[in-house]
């Protein structure tokens, strides 16, 4: 299993089946999932960084990750109702 998918499963364990299904069938979901995983990895690295401007970048990445979470969650909820 990819790290990107694992990170999303860690965040939304209640959507385990939908995440697997969408990851395999939806190119858009797959792309967003990969971006989510990359952002989460970058945040992990930056949050432990001692670089002086890391805080500014962390804030930007957290905002983008939250937007992605909303978008991915909407996709999972939409397909859960179908």
N, C-alpha and C positions, 0 to 999 in steps of 0.2 A: 504494500500500500504506500502511496506517495506521502511525503511529509505534508504536502499541501492539504490533501484530503484528511489526514490524521489531525491536523490542527483544527479543521472545521468540525470534525467529529468530536473533538475534545470540547469545543465551544457549544455545540448543539447535539448532544448525545441522543436526545429524544427524536431526532430526525435521521437516525442512522441509516435506515433503509432508503429514505428519500435521497440522502446525500449520495449513496452508492449508485442508485438508479440515475439520478440527474448527472452525476459525474460521467457516467458511461453513455448517456443519450443526448445530453445538451452541450453543444459546443460553447454556448454563452456561459452556462453555469461552470463548465470546466475551466474556462478562461478566468472567470471571477474567482473561482476557488483557488486557482494557482496564484493569482494576485494576492488574495487573502493570506495564503501561506507564506508568500515572499515578504509581505508587509509584517507579518507576525515575527518572522525570523529576523528581519531588519530591526524591528522594535526590541527584540530580545538582546541583540548585539548593542544597540544604541543605549538602552537603559542601563547597561553595565559599563558603558564607556565613560571615560574621564575627559573626553574632548569638551572644550569650552562651549561650543555651539550645539552640542548634542541635544540639549533641552528643547531648542526651537524645532529641530527636525523631529524629535519624538512627538511633539504636539501635532505637527502636520500629519505624521504617519498614523497617530491614534485617531485623528479626525477621519482620514481616508478609510482606515480599517472599520470604524464605526459605520460609515456610509456603506461599505461593502457588506458588513454584517446585516444591515437593514435590507439591502437588495437581495442578498442570498436567502435570508429568512423569508422574504416575500415570495421568492420563487419556490421555496420548499413548502410554504403554507398553501400557495396556489395549487400546486400539484397534489397536495395532500387532500384537497377538497374535490378534485376531479374524479 
